[in-house]
Amino acid sequence: MVALNSGEVLHSLPIVDWTWRLFVAELTRRLPKLPPRKELDALFNRSIRVRVMDGSVHFVRIGLPRPNREKEKCWLMLDSLFPQPELSWLDDL
C-alpha cells in the first residue's frame, strides 16, 4: 500500500522492482517450509519493515506501462521502492 502526498492511498500495486523481487525470492529460499501468507506477511512486516523505516529516505517510483492493446488501458505499477533491500536483512530470520 502506498500513501501519496495528496492523501490518496493506492492498494495492491504490482511490484516490478527487480531488486525487491530477488530479495523476496531469497527470503522464500531461506525458509525451509514457506509459512502461510498471513504468517509470511507478519514476518515481513515485523523484520523487514523496521529496516525499511530505519532509512532516512522513503519513496517509490510508480510506472505506467504501455497500454494493453486489447483494452487500451494502462495499469500503475511500483517500479522501485527505496531504500533498496539488503540481503543482510535476512540474516536475523
N, C-alpha and C positions, 0 to 999 in steps of 0.2 A: 504494500500500500504506500502511495506517495502523496504527501500533503503539499499542495502548491502554495506559493505566497498569497495567492488570491483567496485561500481558504478552501478551495475545492480539493476534494480527495479523489485520487484515482485508485480504484481497487483492481487487483489481479492483472497488472500489466505483465505481458510475457517478457521474461528476461533473456536477452540475447547476448549479454556481455560474456565474451569468451573466457575471461579470467575467472569470473564467478562460476560459470558452468563447470570449468575444470576443478575449481575448489569444491563444489558440491559433489562432483564425481569422486574426488579423493576422499571426501568425508564418508561417502557411502562405501568406498573400498575399504576404509579402515574399520568400519563396523562389521564384526563377524556376521551378525544377523541384523538386517535392516529392521529397525523398530517400526511400528505402525506410524502413519502420517502424523497423528496428533503428538506422539512422543518425539518424533523427529523434529517437528515444529518447536516443541518446548525446549529440546536440546539446543537447537539452533538459536532460538531467542535468548536462552539463558547464557550460552557460552559465546556465541559469535556476535550477537547484538552488542554486548558490552564492549568488545574490541572495536566494532564499527563506531560506536558512540564515543569512544575514548579519543578518536581523531579530532583534530581542530577544524576540519573542513568536511562538510557533508553535502553532497549534491548528486544529482542524477542527470544523465543526458538522455533525453527522450527523443526517439527517432520516429519518423514517419516513412514507411517504405513506399515503394511504387504501388499504385492502385492495383487491386485484383481485377484482371481483365473482364472476368465474367460479371462481377457485381459492381465494378467501378468504385470500390471502397478502399480506403486506406485505414490501417489499424495502428494505433500507437504501440510502441514497444520500448522497453527500457534498454537503451544501448550500453550504458555504463553506469555503474554505481560506485561512488567514491566515498570513503577510501577503498582501494582495491584490497582484496583479501591476501593474507599471507599464510602459507602452509603451516607455519609455526603455531598459528591459532588452534590447530587441530591436535597439538601435542598434549594438551591437558584433558582431552576427551577419553 
